Amino acid sequence: MNRIKEVLEQKGIKQTWLAEKLGKSYNMVNGYVQNRQQPRLEILFEIAKILDVEVKDLIKENK
């Protein structure tokens, strides 16, 4: 599970903007945001860099 949706909302950033910065389709990014699919580790690092957060801030801990 990831927290990409929460971070985008906190920063007031749209999924379309993130998709453009990543060079990915809106549908791909929406899959990440809705937790239907998880980004590869290198994509997760790229998302963290774009959003100016730590990678750990994008990950939910499963308990």
GIVENGI-V425814 format. One record per residue. RES is the residue in one small letter. SS is DSSP state (@ for helix, = for strand, . for the rest). Layout:
res:RES ss:SS
res:RES ss:SS
//
This chain:
res:m ss:.
res:n ss:=
res:r ss:.
res:i ss:@
res:k ss:@
res:e ss:@
res:v ss:@
res:l ss:@
res:e ss:@
res:q ss:@
res:k ss:@
res:g ss:.
res:i ss:.
res:k ss:.
res:q ss:@
res:t ss:@
res:w ss:@
res:l ss:@
res:a ss:@
res:e ss:@
res:k ss:@
res:l ss:@
res:g ss:.
res:k ss:.
res:s ss:.
res:y ss:@
res:n ss:@
res:m ss:@
res:v ss:@
res:n ss:@
res:g ss:@
res:y ss:@
res:v ss:@
res:q ss:.
res:n ss:.
res:r ss:.
res:q ss:.
res:q ss:.
res:p ss:.
res:r ss:.
res:l ss:@
res:e ss:@
res:i ss:@
res:l ss:@
res:f ss:@
res:e ss:@
res:i ss:@
res:a ss:@
res:k ss:@
res:i ss:@
res:l ss:@
res:d ss:.
res:v ss:.
res:e ss:.
res:v ss:@
res:k ss:@
res:d ss:@
res:l ss:@
res:i ss:=
res:k ss:.
res:e ss:.
res:n ss:.
res:k ss:.
//
